[in-house]
Amino acid sequence: MSNIKILDKNHVYEVTNTDGHTKSIISFMKKDEAGNVTPGITNEDVIRVLINRLRGLNNEFPCNENKVAIKGLAVALQALQRRTEDRVKRGVEGKLEK
């Protein structure tokens, strides 16, 4: 993670771009104990972006490694979706509860 700086643990990251100078900020949504929400993206959003990008690249430059990466990301997305479904069933989705 040498090109990634954690600005707010588990929520905001600064990534040095490939030029070595400019930076991108990735901000995930955050909910505090009082229920206040700071808008941001979700893990699922990032995975969907990566799947889309890899599929597009694989159309132009097909290779087995892209297919494996897409499959792995799809598995991760499914796991997070199952986690959300479970949390909804238990009535804890959107709450700071296990």
Secondary structure as the mmCIF struct_conf table of DSSP 4:
data_model
#
loop_
_struct_conf.conf_type_id
_struct_conf.id
_struct_conf.beg_label_comp_id
_struct_conf.beg_label_asym_id
_struct_conf.beg_label_seq_id
_struct_conf.end_label_comp_id
_struct_conf.end_label_asym_id
_struct_conf.end_label_seq_id
TURN_TY1_P TURN_TY1_P1 SER A 2 ASN A 3
STRN STRN1 ILE A 4 ASP A 8
TURN_TY1_P TURN_TY1_P2 LYS A 9 HIS A 11
STRN STRN2 VAL A 12 THR A 16
TURN_TY1_P TURN_TY1_P3 THR A 18 ASP A 19
BEND BEND1 GLY A 20 HIS A 21
STRN STRN3 LYS A 23 SER A 27
STRN STRN4 PHE A 28 PHE A 28
STRN STRN5 LYS A 30 LYS A 31
TURN_TY1_P TURN_TY1_P4 GLU A 33 ALA A 34
STRN STRN6 VAL A 37 THR A 38
STRN STRN7 ILE A 41 ILE A 41
HELX_RH_AL_P HELX_RH_AL_P1 ASN A 43 GLU A 60
BEND BEND2 PHE A 61 PHE A 61
HELX_RH_AL_P HELX_RH_AL_P2 ASN A 64 ARG A 90
TURN_TY1_P TURN_TY1_P5 GLY A 91 GLY A 91
TURN_TY1_P TURN_TY1_P6 GLU A 93 GLY A 94
BEND BEND3 LYS A 95 LEU A 96
#
